[in-house]
Amino acid sequence: MTSKLLTSILRHHLTKKTNLNHLRRQPLSTATATATALSDPQNHEETSGITMKGVKISGRPLYLDVQATSPVDPRVLDAMLPFNISQYGNPHSRTHFYGWESDNAVEHARSQVAALISASPKEIVFTSGATESNNISIKGVMHFYKEKKKHVITTQTEHKCVLDSCRHLQQEGFDVTYLPVESDGLVDLEKLKAAVRPDTGLVSVMAVNNEIGVVQPMEEIGKICKEFNVPFHTDAAQALGKIPVDVDKWNVSLMSLSGHKVYGPKGVGALYLRRRPRIRVEPQMNGGGQERGIRSGTLPTPLVVGMGAACEVAMREMEYDEKRLSALQQRLLNGIRDKLDGVVVNGSMESRYVGNLNLSFAYVEGESLLMGLKEVAVSSGSACTSASLEPSYVLRALGVEEDMAHTSIRFGIGRFTTEDEIDRAVQLTVTQVEKLREMSPLYEMVKEGINIKDIQWSQH
């Protein structure tokens, strides 16, 4: 009886006429949506917009948030697919062919990641991402050497996971020095040198800042750490594949890497651990002892292969990408500055990754600007902290005033960004800033020559 009922239900579903309307593809971009709507009036209602989280836009926005995440390069996806479909063995299975081929793929990926940072494959440990790598580095080193070392040095502009790991150590009784940065976002090397103590167990400085894109003087910091015989850790998630990275020139002992910031998949990262002189860490996860016991857990072969392929592509195309992104960055900056006054670049322009442009717009309310730029995917800071309405702690560390910190927009330019997208972003940004300034009494006063800082505001 049960089988007859199931057969009847199945036949009903197979013979029922399928409604294909909901399967229509969404337009790929704003331009595509507009063109489709104009050419096909009958479908105007279906193609005129996308509504998500209460916001309606005419099509998928331009993507200029590459520091938050990058799209997977099609070549990376091609390398990953076989390990999702046919070569699905557990890389830790030692008794059969499926395990062996997956293990070979993992080791090949390890060598691809190592080559990009001029390291040995034996020094690469795969993790779930840069956040895990940062936690292993900071907590793992200090826990391992806790009998002799009680002090960590980092900067005020580090990623949240570094700062929170340091706060966790403080709760355990360790001392942490949070170095201030200069107005351009760079570390004062003399202050770093002065902060080193006999019990300093680690210096952690981010290579490329995720919000303002400044590149720290890594070789100089490495020399100071070598001089004082202190291990040097860097969060290089935003540097990998974007700028030349050499673990020996930088003299780093530990380096955190991420897959999805280099056109690879999300959910995979790596940790560089120097072998000579050897640096030791206490594992933060217990289990089967994979990755030399440092990071237990079955490795996700497709993701690892994807990260390896992304590193190989980056190694080949880094120089070309840099020249192209540099031209796009200048096109964006000049396009906005030619039409707007009161535009400030946050962070150094001389020591900066070319794919990042963090701008503040005077006399504009930041959240209103972001909401007005619905057709451009940008952010006001780190994706990890953008849920907060507080001004960016990175910009505050640079000494940026609160009103200007509130108006900052981070534009992230990537490998697949086009000139047309940059021009469209300029147009939309200029239009929205002008619209908001028209409603701003402060901007009206400035145009009349009144110095706002001289005004004594009364409270009612």
Secondary structure, 3 states (H helix, E strand, C coil): CHHHHHHHHHHHHHHCCCCCHHHCCCCCCHHHHHHHHHHCHHHHHHHCCEEECCEEECCCCEECECCCCCCCCHHHHHHHCHHHHCCCCCCCCCCCHHHHHHHHHHHHHHHHHHHHCCCCHHHEEEECCHHHHHHHHHHHHHHHCCCCCCEEEEECCCCHHHHHHHHHHHHCCCEEEEECECCCCCECHHHHHHHCCCCEEEEECCCECCCCCEECCHHHHHHHHHHCCCCEEEECCCCCCCCCCCHHHHCCCEEEEECCCCCCCCCCEEEEECCCCCCCCCCCCCCCCCHHHCCCCCCCHHHHHHHHHHHHHHHHHHHHHHHHHHHHHHHHHHHHHCCCCCEEECCCCCCECCCEEEEEECCCCHHHHHHHCCCEECECCCCCCCCCCCCCHHHHHCCCCHHHHHCEEEEECCCCCCHHHHHHHHHHHHHHHHHHHHCCHHHHHHHCCCCHHHCCCCCC
